Amino acid sequence: MDILAPQYKLGRIVKPHDPRTLWLHKYRTALTPTLPPIPINPDGSFVAADWTPAIIADGGYTMLGNGPDPTNPPGVPDGCGNCACVGILNIFRTIIKNCGGTFEPSAAQAILLYQQIQAYCDYPVFDPAQTDADGNNPTDTGLELEDVLCYAKNVGVFGYKILAFAAVTPSNDKDWWYGVQMYGGLYVAAKLPNQLFAGDPTRPWVGNMGPANPANGHCFVSEQFGSIVSWSKIIQTDPIFRGGYMDKAFIIITDQWMEANGKSPSGYDIQTLIADASALSAA
């Protein structure tokens, strides 16, 4: 857990990729043989695929218990290491909001989800009463992203389930763009460098900031190409930082990614989404 800026909680357990995890690049060509072209700016950069305006117009992002916030429930004023739960809740909120629905998770729900997934994974369950004077708590274990993804697929998150998930390479800009554009966002993990916390860690994440620190495991989402959402902020990143510190990223497939016309905001129809999910699940 970060000690340089303790008000910003982390909470990702750092593990290698589960060997059973499916990789999208192995199936993408067969599933979607004709990918939409990536629009290019005059300077050669990708035009941003961006689903954040719907959230900004709805009041913006919130901390959801991953740090001190007035909306935290009693007994957890400083938050906890539930970043992996915040990430999946932000993904669902963005997908549902961009499809015309409403999903407004609270900090209390984000912490409850954290405890539910800990119990599901046979981890100690977060107990705020065990926090000591220095802010340490042996039950604030954090979670790995696959823990949350499997729970969201098998059990569900407040009534919403994912149909399938697949890994992509966070340092591959094309994977990042297609993940955001076609599936509504990326669920991302990093081993953040200590130097990031020497100042405001919500400043742009750019360049080389020294060695990655597995003790600073963190989860967040990307809902706009080139940026991530963490600690209630939209934070710009660059390829150097993504390649140096972000080691996992996933797309999720859910039938919530569908408007009234049967297509996702990115133009995917529900039959294609279900076919993608079935192919991934059967692999």
N, C-alpha and C positions, 0 to 999 in steps of 0.2 A: 504493500500500500504506500502511495506517495507520501513523503514527509515534508516536502518543500512547500506545498500549497494544500494543507490538510482540509481546507474547506471544499475542495473539489474531490469528491469520492471517485474511486475507480470500481473494481469489482469483477474483473475478468480473470478466471483461472486459466493460465496459459498451458495449453497442451498441444501436441502435434495434431495434424489432421487425423481424424478417425479413418482408418483404411477403408471402411465401408462407405465413406462419403462419396457421393457421385459428383463428377466434375461436368459442368455444363458444356465445355468445349468438346467433350466426347459425343454429345448427343445433339448439339445445336444445329449442325449442318443437316442432319436427317430430319430434325423436327421442323426447322424453318429454313429450307434450302435457299430461299431468296430473302435475305435480310434486307431491311430498308437501308438505303445509303445514309451514311452519317453526314449531315450538313456541315460544311466547312466555312469558317469565316475568311475574310480576305487575307488575314495574316497566317492562315494555315491551321489555326486551332479549331477544335470541334465547337459547333454551336451547342450550348448547354441544353441538355434534356433536363427539365426543371418542373418538379411537382410541389415546390415549396410555397408558391403564391397562395394556394388554397388554405394552407395552415397560417400563413402570415395574416391573411384577411380574417381569420377566425381567432385572432388574439395571439398567435405565435406559439412557440414551443415553451414548455415549462420544464423545471428541473426533475419532476416526478420522483422526488426522494433521493436523487443521486448527489445530494449536497444540501447545505442549509437553505431553507426556504420557508416563508410563512405558511405555505400550504401543506407542509409536512404534518403528519398526524401527531398527536400528543405522545411524548416519550421518544420521538425520533427527530428532535429539532435540527440536528446536524446531518441528517440523512444517513445513507448506508451504501454498501457496495453492490447496488442492484442495477448497474449499468446495462447488463445483458437484457434485463426485463424492460428497462426504459427503451432500449433499441427496438425490441419487437413490438412494443406498444406504439412507438412512433411510426413504424412501418404500417401497422394496421390503421392507425389514425389517418395517415396520408392517403393510403389506398382508398379507404372508405370515404373520406372527405372529397377526394377528386372524382369519385363516382357518384356524388350527390347525396351521400349518407352522412350520419353523424356518429362519432365515437369520441368521447371526451374522457379518457382515463385520468384518474386522480393520483396524487402521490400515495394516498392510502392504498389504492388498488395496485400500484406498481410495487409497493412493499409487500402486500399480501401475495401477489404473484411470485415474488422472490421467495417467500416462505413456502409457498405451495410447490414450487419447482425444487427447492432444496429437499423437501420431504419426499418428493417423487424420486429424486436421485440418491436418497439415503445419506444426505449430508446433514450436519447439524442445522437446525432451523433457527433463523435469526431471532434473537431475543434481546430487545433493546435494554432490558434490565441488566444485562451482563456487560455493558459498556463501562470501562473503568475511567479513572480521572484523566488519563492520557488519550482517551478516545478509542482505545483498543477493545475489540470484542471478539472472542474466539468463535462465536456463532455467525459472524459476518464473513462468511467464507467466500462469497462471490460465486459465479457460475461460468461455465464454458458455453460458448455459443451453441454447440451441438446439443447441450443439455436442454436449452430453451427451445431449439428448433424441434427436437424430438417430442417435447412436451406439447408444443403448439400443434404438432401433427397428430399425436396420439390422443391427447386429452382436450386441447383447445384453450384459448385465452379469452375468458369472459364471453364464451359463446361463439367465438370465431376460431376456425381451424385453418391450417395450411394443408394443401393437398400434397405438396412435395417441396423439396429444396435441393439446391445444387451449388457447389462451390465454383467460384471464378477466381482469377488471379488479380489481386488488387492493384498490382503494378502495371497491368495491361490496360491501357486507356480505352481500347476498343471494347474489351469486356466490361469495363466500368460504364461506358456510355450505353451499351446495349442493355446492361442490367438495370440501369435507372430508367431508360426510355421504354423498354418493352415490359418490364415487370414491376415498375413503380418504385424501385429503390434497391439499395444494397444494404445488407446487414454485415457490418465490418468489425474486425478486431485488430488491435495493434499492441505492440510493446513499446510504450512511449519512453522517450529519453528524459533523463533527469533535467536536462537544460530547459525543456519546455516549461517546467514549473518554477524556473528562476524568475519569471515574470508572470504576466497574465496568460494562463494557458489557453484562453479563448482567442488570443491573437492568431493571425494566420499561421498555419502549420506548413512552413516552407523551408527548404534547404536542409542541410546536414546539421543536426543538433547534438552530435556525439553518439555514443553507443546506445542501442536499444536496451531497455531495462525490463526483463521479464517480470520484475516486481511491480512494474507500472502497467499491468495488463488492463486494457480498457476496451469497451465495446461502444459502438455508435452506429449511426446510419448515414447513408448518402441518399438524398432525394433530389439532388441537382448535380450534374456532372462537374467534378472538380472541387466540390465542397462536401463537408460532413456536418452533422448536427450532433452536438454534445453540450451538456450542461446548459441547455435551453438556447444555445447560440448556433447560428450558421457560421461555420468556420471554413475559410478558404484553405486549400491545400495545393501542393504542386507535385509533379512526378517524382522529384527527389525524395520528398518526405514520404509519399505513398510507397515508393519502392524500398525505402530504408526501414520503415517502422510498421507498416500495415502488412500483416502476414496471413490474414484470412478474410474472405468476403463470400457472401452467399446471396443468391436470388431466392425468393420464395414464390411459390405459385399458390394462389388462393382464388376461390370463386367470388370473393369480395371485389376483385379487380375487374368489375363489370358494371357498365351503365345500363340504363333501362332498355337500350337498343340491342343488348346482348353482346356488345363489344367493350373492350377496355378503353380507357382514354387514349392509349397508344395505338388503338386500331385492331388489337387482337380480339378475335371472337371467342366466346366461351367454349365452343367445341375444340378450338385449337389449344386453349389453356388446359382443358381436361385431357386432351391427347398428350400434351407435353408432360403433364403430371403422371399420367398412366405409364408413359414410356420411361420416365425417370424412376418411378416406383418399381417397375418390373425389372429394371437393369440389375 
